[in-house]
Amino acid sequence: MRSENEINAHLIDFAKVAISDYGQNQMIFAAKALAMTAINVLTNPELVSKMREEFKQEE
């Protein structure tokens, strides 16, 4: 189910939203989330161990 705010990435409408203030703010929000995830991984050896175990189970 799609919300009314979803835009297909293969449409010109996506490009318009991507360059808007809203699109820029969403990109910054996503970049911050990725950076915080990296910090969590790099500062938590126990988390890394759990991640490796889960990865091995999926192979």
N, C-alpha and C positions, 0 to 999 in steps of 0.2 A: 504494500500500500504506500502510495507517495503522498507527501504533504503538498500543500499548495505552494510552498516556498522552494521545493526541489526543482533544480534545473539540470537537464541532461548536459553532460560535459561536451557533447559533440554538436551543440547548437550555438549559434551566434549569441543567443541570450546569455549563455554561460560566460562567454568572453566579456560581455558588457558588465555582468555582475562582478567578474574577477577583477576588473580595473576600477570598480567603484570603491567608495570608502568602506562600505560593508564588506566587500570581498577582501580588501586589504586588511581590515580588522580581523576577519576570520583566518586569514593566512598567518597573521601574527599570533593569534590564539593557538593555532595548530603548531606553529614553530615552538612556542613556549612549552606546550604539552610534550612535544618530542624532546626538547632540551631537559625538561624535568625528568622524563623517563630515563634519559641517558645518565643524569646525575644519580638517580636512584640505583641504576645498575652499577655504575662505577664506584659507588660508595657503599655498596652492600654485597659483600662476598657470599653471604648466605643466599641472597636472591639469585646470584649468578649460578650457584650450585643447583638450586631448584630449577632454574631455566634450562640448564644443561641436562638434568635428569628428564625433564619433560620432553625436551628435544629428542633425546635418545629413545624414549618410549614411542615417539611418533614415527621413527624411521622404519 
